[in-house]
Amino acid sequence: MKGKAHCYPRDHINTDEIIPARYLNMDQERELAAHAMEDIDKTFVKKVNEGDFIVAGEDFGCGSSREHAVWALRGAGIRAVIAGSFARIFYRNCINNGFLAIECPEAVRKVHTGDSLTIDVKSGKILNETKQESYTFTPVPDFALQILESGGLMKTIIQKVKA
Amino acid sequence: MGSTITEKILAAHCGRETVRPGELINAEIDVIMCHDVTTTPAIDLLKTHGNLHVAYPERVVIMPDHFVPNKDIKSAEMVAKIRRWAKEEKIEKFYEIGRHGVCHALLPEQGHVRPGTTIICGDSHTSTHGALGAFATGIGSTDLAAALATGELWFKVPETILFKIHGSLQKGVFAKDVILEIIRRIGVDGALYKAMEFTGNVVEEFSVESRMTLCNMAIEAGAKSGIINPDEKTLDYVQAHSNKIFDVYTSDPDAEYSDVIDIDVSDLEPMVALPHLPSNGKPVSKIGDIPIDQAWLGSCTNGRIEDLRKAAAEMKGKKVARGVRMIVVPATSDIWRQANREGLLDIFMEAGATVSAPTCGACLGGHMGILAAGERCVSSTNRNFVGRMGSPESEVYLASPATVAASAIAGKIVNPNAYKQD
């Protein structure tokens, strides 16, 4: 998994900032994507290319339970969020969507916007090709990996219900 | 080693004797509450994943509240979609306009919250219901869809922080001030992933409604849930609102806590959380002159009858300051009617405030009191994030209903009269 970093090193970036409530009368990923991170950075959507990463501080995704935050970021092209830590409901929502949320304080300290990163989930490492550095992240829990690999929680629910 | 109330409820809902923090479990869900914003995506997920149906329609309670009465065509379409789906799935508990209200005020009021139960909703403030000794937590739409399809959901058993709140509150200082003080001390991620269990003489003396205010804002410290061991007050409240049976669980004396925090609130003053985090609490006496454009009274945190009574006591016979717009939003239809019977709505309107129908409304920047750039609002709500109530250039100050009401009269953020007189 390879992409460019977009750094927002502040702590406590909340879901109201990731997707403001004024857009919650919509729930389609492509509609929401147009407004991702709008109240933090109006140019965000234009800057992001498919497969890029957000790098942010502690407690990313705090506040509202709106899963729209995950969908808006994914719709905008973001493949994973690397943060010091994550708020609980946002983290659940990431796992359930098969969307990568990686805890790596070292990367948050060292990565700059525009750095080219490769994330290797299996080895638990982020390679910063621009700076020729490598950072180890907290392993993604096994159950989360299983949900990720099966393509999200709903895939496992179908199997359970139809079994 | 004993167990906490949270561990006991979760153990009972996954068929185990005991569970320990960190364990992953699948827990049976007793009550699945659905509101307008997060339910439509769950419906789509069910339909696009093998056309899954609701496993237990009798456990589902639908309470559209965020953008109701519908503010625009898109929000009207959302609720219309939920109505059609509820009919298809034979979900009978649907709280339509006229019986409606802010879901976390309405759910206990209508008897759907009982001690010892598990409750989920696609809404972060679901922690409110821990006030009645239930395990209640906010989740996303995929979780909601999964629970609707199976009647259960995965959880990591949380560690618990015990908050012992003791002392004697001064007049004019309320549950809202206590929880703002707690969040100020521990920060907006101070209880990340954990359960916050509240105990102590102050909690015991609190009404059930005040306990709801306390648990409601547990999420503002990052917690998975807030919870209070049931006592006589809890049982009286629940039995007055529901005739269903329930099991009462309480924490063992030797339960293990990740932390125990003692707080003496005897010297606590009325608090206000400055923009843009709920943890930016300061005593009102220390903030200087902060003029306001709007005062907003309502929400799942502080839109219940005791909140309206406290605000009305501050406003009786007085006038809202020139240049200030005061908006009162009783949280449920029953609260609205009760406030009307007690003459509270007259007090608000004679003071120059307006009273709206129940809705989450402007609390999350939906409608009914959105702020323009440069405007400032003192609000009895729960979040003061950038742009929370409107323009990203507006400001929200969180305070108790009494402080909001007193501030509307003064035109700037001030202590309640109830506090000053003492």
Interface residues (C-beta under 8 A of the other chain):
Chain A: H12 N14 D16 E17 P20 A21 R22 L24 N25 M26 D27 D39 E58 D59 C62 G63 S64 S65 R66 E67 H68 V70 W71 S85 A87 R88 I89 R92 N93 N96 N97 F143 G152 L153 M154 K155 I157 I158 K160 V161 K162
Chain B: L24 V37 T38 T40 P41 D44 L45 H49 G50 L52 A55 H66 F67 K71 D72 K74 S75 M78 G122 D123 S124 T126 G138 I139 G140 S141 T142 D143 A145 A146 A149 T150 W154 V188 D189 L192 Y193 G222 A223 K224 L277 L364 G365 G366 R383 F385 V386 G387 R388 P392
